[in-house]
Amino acid sequence: PDGYQWDPQTQHCKDVNECETIADACKGEMKCFNHYGGYLCLPRSASVIPAPEPAHTPTVPEPFNPCPLGYEPQGDSCVDVDECERDEHDCQPSQQCINTQGAFTCQCPDGYRKVGTECIDIDECRYRYCQHHCVNVPGSFSCQCEPGFQLAGNNRSCIDVNECEMGAPCTQRCYNTYGTFMCRCDQGYELGPDGFTCNDLDECSYSIYHCQHQCVNQPGKFYCECPEGYQLLGTRLCQDVNECETGEHQCTESQMCVNIHGRYQCVDTNRCQEPYVQLSDNRCICPATKPACRDLPYSIVNRYMSITSERSVPSDIFQIQATSLSSGAYNTFRIRSGDDNSDFYIRQINNISAMLVLARAVTGPKEYTLDLEMLSVNPLLSYQTSSVLRLSVYVGPHTF
């Protein structure tokens, strides 16, 4: 028949191997598989369990059987012949013989399907049995999952792996996500290039406005420091310490403590110098009975104040106010001494008051002693007199 050729040596028909005799029997990615009487074109991943060559033994005429094929007489009736039990079947060794009424069938192992007389591997991966990846093997298949997933109990589905519970390399905080995980850092740290390590965030290097004076970085945080003579107000501002109120000064009983920015000053309670005499605390007068007082201001009042460095200008810093008036008197104000560099000027407000104005920005620490004079002229009584406000101005070392 077709697919066979006569073998003179054995005097029998021999199967033709079309895969060898026909050039390009299978096209494309298909592979040629020979079988009895023909050939198959199957995917290259397929595997075939070949059948052994049929044995050619001399045929012996069988006795007459009145029963149909697959049956044999037993008494007056015909009974089925179990070809599987008698080994009268032609199933391949890899196939299982199953007896049927009047015949038999050859069943392939699981994972194979029968094509002709051959058992061909079933490519289960073509049927999407796996959620992620399928790997076909002869007679079976296996499922594999993407990184971050693991195979479920049904060996087909993939479930997320909680890497945070399995030792993810996050140095601080770990958050599980679908198929992967994320590392996060505590406040004051930033995630490194590797995505796992948390490095200290140097907040002081990011901005000069974190602290009013000095920023000190620490692992995971920072704090602000103030210079000597100042204390922290809140978390970033610096406030002058009033040593005169806290009792941290070392002034004697004959001295008065004057608080200034960043420190304090001890001044004598009696600062009157000849020919002046002390009238009260901070107030000195020059009696008219003393000849030396003729060309000097009648009174000197001592006052003290402190300002910060680099103050914006012009800036009003001190108001002068007359304490006594005579009817018909005209008052003028001027800086009598102490302003050699013209850092200040006087702006008169009215007949009884004036404002001391800082004209130029000054940097401390620095100290001025300004004599601010009020000159009173009374044309009705034909006399004039003057009084001085001796103002000590301390410029602090900082802008706060």
ZAMARGU-4260 file (C-alpha; in steps of 0.2 Angstrom, whole numbers, plus 5000, padded with zeros to 4 digits):
<rodrens>
0) 5000/5000/5000 | 5005/5019/4999 | 5018/5023/5011 | 5027/5006/5010 | 5039/4998/4998
5) 5044/4979/4995 | 5059/4973/5004 | 5067/4959/4994 | 5077/4953/5008 | 5063/4950/5021
10) 5050/4947/5007 | 5038/4959/5016 | 5032/4977/5015 | 5043/4990/5023 | 5038/5007/5029
15) 5045/5022/5019 | 5053/5036/5029 | 5046/5051/5020 | 5056/5063/5031 | 5072/5056/5022
20) 5065/5054/5005 | 5055/5070/5003 | 5065/5086/5002 | 5057/5099/5014 | 5043/5088/5019
25) 5038/5101/5032 | 5038/5120/5030 | 5042/5134/5042 | 5045/5129/5060 | 5037/5112/5058
30) 5047/5096/5061 | 5044/5080/5052 | 5040/5064/5061 | 5039/5048/5052 | 5026/5035/5056
35) 5019/5019/5047 | 5012/5023/5030 | 5015/5042/5031 | 5023/5056/5041 | 5018/5070/5052
40) 5022/5089/5053 | 5023/5095/5071 | 5030/5109/5081 | 5048/5107/5085 | 5044/5107/5104
45) 5034/5091/5101 | 5040/5074/5106 | 5035/5057/5100 | 5035/5041/5108 | 5040/5029/5093
50) 5033/5012/5091 | 5044/4997/5088 | 5046/4990/5071 | 5032/4977/5069 | 5038/4959/5069
55) 5035/4949/5053 | 5031/4931/5057 | 5024/4918/5045 | 5006/4918/5046 | 4997/4902/5050
60) 4979/4900/5044 | 4967/4902/5058 | 4953/4890/5061 | 4936/4895/5054 | 4928/4907/5066
65) 4909/4909/5064 | 4909/4924/5075 | 4911/4942/5070 | 4929/4949/5071 | 4934/4952/5090
70) 4923/4938/5096 | 4925/4919/5098 | 4913/4905/5099 | 4909/4898/5116 | 4895/4885/5116
75) 4881/4891/5105 | 4886/4910/5107 | 4900/4922/5103 | 4909/4930/5117 | 4921/4945/5117
80) 4940/4942/5115 | 4950/4952/5127 | 4964/4956/5116 | 4973/4966/5129 | 4974/4951/5141
85) 4979/4939/5127 | 4992/4952/5121 | 4984/4951/5104 | 4984/4970/5102 | 4996/4982/5092
90) 4997/4996/5105 | 5014/5003/5107 | 5024/5000/5124 | 5020/5018/5130 | 5002/5016/5127
95) 4989/5007/5138 | 4978/4994/5129 | 4959/4995/5134 | 4948/4981/5129 | 4931/4985/5121
100) 4917/4975/5114 | 4923/4967/5099 | 4939/4977/5098 | 4952/4987/5109 | 4959/5004/5110
105) 4976/5011/5113 | 4977/5025/5125 | 4991/5037/5127 | 4999/5043/5143 | 4992/5059/5152
110) 5000/5074/5143 | 5000/5065/5126 | 4987/5064/5112 | 4985/5050/5099 | 4989/5055/5081
115) 4988/5040/5070 | 4997/5026/5079 | 5009/5039/5088 | 5007/5048/5104 | 5011/5066/5102
120) 5015/5078/5117 | 5002/5090/5121 | 5008/5108/5122 | 4998/5113/5137 | 5005/5131/5137
125) 4995/5134/5121 | 4979/5134/5132 | 4985/5147/5145 | 4984/5135/5160 | 4997/5147/5169
130) 4993/5164/5176 | 5011/5171/5172 | 5023/5159/5163 | 5021/5141/5156 | 5035/5129/5153
135) 5031/5114/5142 | 5039/5097/5146 | 5036/5080/5137 | 5020/5074/5144 | 5017/5088/5156
140) 5020/5107/5160 | 5025/5118/5174 | 5020/5136/5179 | 5032/5149/5184 | 5029/5167/5192
145) 5036/5184/5189 | 5048/5190/5202 | 5039/5196/5218 | 5026/5182/5216 | 5025/5164/5221
150) 5015/5149/5215 | 4999/5146/5223 | 4993/5129/5229 | 4984/5125/5213 | 5002/5126/5204
155) 4994/5138/5191 | 4990/5154/5200 | 5003/5167/5206 | 5001/5176/5222 | 5010/5191/5229
160) 5025/5189/5240 | 5026/5200/5255 | 5045/5204/5254 | 5043/5215/5270 | 5040/5199/5280
165) 5053/5189/5271 | 5068/5200/5275 | 5068/5214/5262 | 5084/5224/5264 | 5076/5241/5269
170) 5086/5249/5283 | 5071/5258/5291 | 5053/5256/5284 | 5046/5243/5271 | 5030/5244/5262
175) 5024/5229/5252 | 5016/5232/5235 | 5009/5221/5222 | 5023/5211/5215 | 5037/5221/5223
180) 5040/5232/5239 | 5046/5250/5243 | 5058/5256/5256 | 5055/5273/5265 | 5064/5283/5277
185) 5060/5291/5294 | 5059/5310/5295 | 5076/5317/5294 | 5083/5304/5282 | 5083/5302/5263
190) 5083/5286/5253 | 5100/5282/5245 | 5103/5278/5227 | 5102/5259/5230 | 5084/5261/5235
195) 5086/5252/5252 | 5098/5263/5263 | 5093/5278/5273 | 5106/5292/5274 | 5105/5306/5286
200) 5098/5322/5278 | 5109/5337/5282 | 5095/5350/5285 | 5108/5363/5288 | 5115/5362/5271
205) 5098/5365/5262 | 5094/5382/5269 | 5101/5396/5280 | 5084/5400/5286 | 5082/5385/5297
210) 5090/5394/5311 | 5092/5413/5315 | 5110/5410/5321 | 5118/5393/5319 | 5111/5376/5313
215) 5118/5360/5320 | 5115/5344/5311 | 5112/5327/5320 | 5107/5310/5313 | 5089/5311/5308
220) 5087/5329/5315 | 5094/5346/5318 | 5093/5359/5331 | 5097/5378/5332 | 5110/5386/5343
225) 5111/5404/5349 | 5127/5414/5353 | 5132/5418/5371 | 5121/5430/5379 | 5106/5424/5369
230) 5093/5410/5372 | 5082/5400/5360 | 5065/5407/5357 | 5054/5393/5350 | 5065/5382/5339
235) 5074/5394/5328 | 5074/5411/5335 | 5086/5419/5347 | 5081/5431/5361 | 5093/5441/5371
240) 5095/5435/5389 | 5091/5449/5401 | 5105/5446/5414 | 5099/5461/5424 | 5082/5452/5427
245) 5088/5435/5429 | 5102/5440/5442 | 5116/5433/5432 | 5126/5449/5432 | 5140/5454/5444
250) 5136/5472/5447 | 5140/5479/5464 | 5128/5488/5475 | 5135/5505/5469 | 5132/5501/5451
255) 5117/5499/5440 | 5115/5484/5428 | 5110/5489/5411 | 5105/5475/5399 | 5111/5476/5381
260) 5110/5464/5366 | 5120/5448/5371 | 5127/5455/5387 | 5125/5468/5401 | 5134/5483/5407
265) 5138/5489/5425 | 5137/5508/5427 | 5140/5518/5442 | 5124/5525/5450 | 5132/5542/5452
270) 5140/5547/5436 | 5140/5566/5440 | 5157/5574/5437 | 5163/5591/5443 | 5156/5604/5443
275) 5140/5594/5442 | 5132/5587/5458 | 5120/5572/5459 | 5102/5577/5461 | 5094/5560/5459
280) 5097/5544/5451 | 5104/5547/5433 | 5102/5566/5435 | 5116/5579/5438 | 5114/5598/5439
285) 5127/5612/5438 | 5122/5625/5451 | 5122/5643/5445 | 5132/5648/5461 | 5147/5639/5454
290) 5157/5650/5441 | 5162/5634/5431 | 5144/5631/5427 | 5141/5647/5418 | 5145/5640/5400
295) 5139/5622/5404 | 5121/5614/5402 | 5111/5616/5418 | 5107/5598/5419 | 5113/5581/5412
300) 5101/5566/5412 | 5109/5548/5409 | 5099/5536/5398 | 5104/5519/5391 | 5098/5509/5376
305) 5103/5495/5364 | 5100/5492/5346 | 5104/5477/5334 | 5117/5477/5320 | 5113/5481/5302
310) 5097/5490/5307 | 5088/5497/5291 | 5090/5515/5290 | 5084/5529/5292 | 5077/5522/5308
315) 5069/5531/5323 | 5077/5525/5339 | 5074/5537/5353 | 5062/5551/5357 | 5067/5566/5367
320) 5054/5574/5377 | 5055/5591/5387 | 5050/5588/5405 | 5047/5606/5411 | 5042/5621/5401
325) 5042/5640/5403 | 5029/5651/5395 | 5035/5659/5379 | 5050/5648/5378 | 5056/5641/5361
330) 5065/5625/5361 | 5078/5618/5349 | 5087/5601/5349 | 5104/5596/5343 | 5117/5583/5345
335) 5130/5592/5356 | 5144/5578/5355 | 5148/5559/5352 | 5143/5558/5334 | 5160/5561/5326
340) 5155/5550/5310 | 5138/5558/5308 | 5129/5541/5311 | 5114/5550/5318 | 5104/5566/5316
345) 5090/5575/5326 | 5072/5577/5318 | 5062/5590/5328 | 5044/5585/5330 | 5037/5600/5339
350) 5042/5613/5352 | 5044/5600/5366 | 5050/5584/5357 | 5062/5578/5344 | 5067/5561/5337
355) 5085/5554/5337 | 5087/5545/5320 | 5100/5532/5315 | 5106/5538/5298 | 5118/5524/5293
360) 5118/5506/5296 | 5131/5501/5310 | 5138/5485/5314 | 5142/5480/5332 | 5148/5477/5345
365) 5150/5496/5346 | 5146/5509/5359 | 5141/5528/5357 | 5139/5541/5370 | 5128/5555/5363
370) 5125/5571/5372 | 5107/5577/5365 | 5105/5595/5370 | 5089/5605/5371 | 5092/5623/5371
375) 5077/5634/5378 | 5076/5653/5373 | 5063/5665/5381 | 5064/5682/5373 | 5051/5689/5385
380) 5062/5686/5400 | 5078/5688/5390 | 5086/5672/5396 | 5092/5655/5388 | 5096/5638/5396
385) 5100/5621/5390 | 5099/5603/5397 | 5107/5587/5390 | 5101/5570/5388 | 5117/5559/5389
390) 5112/5543/5379 | 5123/5528/5379 | 5119/5518/5363 | 5125/5500/5363 | 5125/5491/5346
395) 5124/5472/5348 | 5135/5460/5338 | 5120/5452/5329 | 5105/5457/5318 | 5093/5450/5332
</rodrens>
